[in-house]
């Protein structure tokens, strides 16, 4: 290792002969793709093998970390929602004066600098193997990943909790939950203690497969071992209990969070609000929204969309519009969903004029309506007998490059049949087929009923028999 020049205050460029490893995402992506191939010992290994070449490294020196390579390092990252382990990057910052002083000291004692460099290189090797194992789990399966685990051990590289978590996550994704639990229990024998995030991976897998008793056992085991649950742990359990319609227990779980030093976040409340709304307990949902705000937790667009959907179904569209005018969101995709919910609510309430005003309003905010927006409007207009306006919106949608689906076509066909214009309805069916949209059973049911209402019973029966013969309808 040879110090070259100071690149900028606090950092120095070192030239060294070293082994290379994959550090950028594009290289890892190429390697991950190759894992699926049969040539696991060929191209894939070449990506991860250590070839010798000369390269400049930008390094920083500090008191706590005498020689820190300013490159990608492994992080055991978790989101507050209990997401799976991921590999991240960190770039340490150092006090410039202290860094320069330590740099001079280490350069004077070359042996110590090399020892620290060796430790850094070991971290690079660990990160590379962990990346390889994670990619193998996703592309080739856990069995191949285990081979890489044995290989890294044989080369004197000890796996860390992130490495083991990647393998456990792979087992859970393959449905091998019992193997994942056994692997978790074996980790201490290899000198590695599983952390909260590692437990969360298995907990999520157990909850997703409905294994409630096993999930409770894992939680008890986790607590006995002194591993404290985090927000992610509770979110997994609350979500599971809400889906299982065990709202009382979900509420208890939410209240238990503070006992373990965890403050509920927005994604802790949202499953409860959604469950209350789904069961028609709108007042309880609003009560918990107020509680959420009073505790200093801000609702997000998901929260409002849950409530807006319930309010619209309950016919309280005006209350939604009042709240909508108070909202501002940088997340255009979520705000579009919000507008779609309210437009659909107006359309179903027979208030299409107000729905169209909202369409103009969303455009004014720079939001582009999508297929759901136009389908909701076309459906409402057809129900109100405004079929010409519905067809106009349909063609406007096509001009914007938005492709209608079978539901959109069915709305127009229904409107034409209600207007006793089955001839045009049949023409529209032909247009639907010519545009590559496959009619559904509902499409033909609408037409048969339309023909019957128009007094064309024979034609309706003939069409029905033809559809039965072709097994289009059952």
DACOR-V918171 format. One record per helix or strand of 3 or more residues. SS is the DSSP state (helix for helix, strand for strand). FROM is the first residue (numbers start at 1). LEN is the number of residues. If there is no record, write none. Layout:
ss->SS from->FROM len->LEN
ss->SS from->FROM len->LEN
This chain:
ss->strand from->2 len->7
ss->strand from->11 len->9
ss->helix from->25 len->11
ss->helix from->40 len->9
ss->strand from->52 len->9
ss->helix from->96 len->13
ss->helix from->110 len->30
ss->helix from->142 len->13
ss->helix from->161 len->13
ss->helix from->177 len->14
ss->helix from->196 len->13
ss->helix from->212 len->13
ss->helix from->231 len->13
ss->helix from->247 len->14
ss->helix from->266 len->13
ss->helix from->282 len->13
ss->helix from->301 len->13
ss->helix from->317 len->8
ss->helix from->332 len->17
ss->helix from->352 len->13
ss->helix from->371 len->13
ss->helix from->387 len->13
ss->helix from->406 len->13
ss->helix from->422 len->13
ss->helix from->441 len->13
ss->helix from->457 len->13
